[in-house]
């Protein structure tokens, strides 16, 4: 019986070692595949200007009866 137990102990030890090695390799390879920072949008701090007369291009917020808040979003594309 002790021979079979020893085989199981070795099998579990080898399995645990493989799991640890695979985890370390996964983390190491994942870090090396990451793109270098900082990203380009963090380097550019200039905000594009809004077009003239943008107030007339966006809808004016009107609250519905019984509404507590009104949210309006307006987007512009610059070329």
Order of alpha helices (4+ residues) and beta strands (2+ residues): alpha-alpha-alpha
